[in-house]
């Protein structure tokens, strides 16, 4: 699994999401920005990302560190989508 593949899965599986993924082929870090995260807890946000990745989390992706933001939160961090 490559970072670009994970990025694609997240963005396809979570409508309107923007993702940035880095990693070494087994351990990955992702920043995900989505309006779908509004009014959800961090756990709920992460579950949405895991759903987008489907069964890849059970084998091909060994570790995934997530940072999730709404577009407003991301803008406050100084990020650009």
C-alpha positions in Angstrom: 0.0 0.0 0.0 1.3 3.4 -0.9 0.4 6.8 0.6 -1.3 7.9 -2.7 -3.5 4.9 -2.7 -4.7 5.6 0.8 -5.3 9.3 -0.1 -7.4 8.1 -3.0 -9.5 5.7 -0.9 -10.2 8.3 1.7 -11.2 11.0 -0.8 -13.4 8.6 -2.7 -15.0 7.0 0.3 -15.6 10.3 2.2 -17.5 12.7 0.0 -15.8 16.1 -0.2 -12.8 15.1 1.8 -9.3 16.3 1.2 -6.4 14.1 2.5 -2.7 14.3 2.7 -1.0 11.0 3.5 2.7 10.1 4.1 4.3 6.8 5.1 6.7 4.0 4.5 4.4 1.4 3.1 3.3 0.0 6.5 3.0 2.9 8.8 1.1 6.0 7.7 0.1 9.5 8.8 -2.9 11.2 7.4 -4.4 14.6 7.6 -8.0 14.6 6.5 -10.2 17.7 6.1 -14.0 17.1 5.6 -17.2 19.0 6.3 -18.6 15.6 7.3 -16.6 16.0 10.6 -18.7 18.9 11.8 -20.4 18.3 15.1 -18.7 14.9 15.5 -16.3 13.7 18.2 -12.8 12.8 17.2 -13.7 9.1 17.5 -16.6 9.5 15.2 -14.4 11.4 12.7 -11.8 8.6 12.7 -14.6 6.0 12.3 -15.7 7.8 9.1 -12.1 7.6 7.8 -11.8 3.9 8.7 -15.1 3.2 6.9 -13.7 4.9 3.8 -10.7 2.6 4.0 -12.8 -0.5 4.4 -11.0 -3.8 4.9 -7.6 -2.3 4.1 -7.3 -1.5 7.8 -7.4 -5.2 8.6 -4.3 -6.1 6.6 -2.7 -3.8 4.1 -2.5 -0.8 6.5 -0.7 -1.8 9.6 -0.7 1.6 11.4 -2.5 4.8 10.6 -2.1 8.0 12.6 -5.0 10.4 11.9 -5.5 14.1 12.3 -9.0 15.1 11.3 -10.3 18.7 10.8 -13.4 20.4 9.5 -12.6 23.0 6.8 -13.0 25.7 9.4 -10.7 24.1 11.9 -8.1 23.5 9.1 -8.3 27.2 8.1 -7.7 28.2 11.7 -4.5 26.0 11.6 -3.4 28.0 8.6 -3.9 25.2 6.2 -5.1 25.5 2.7 -7.3 22.9 1.0 
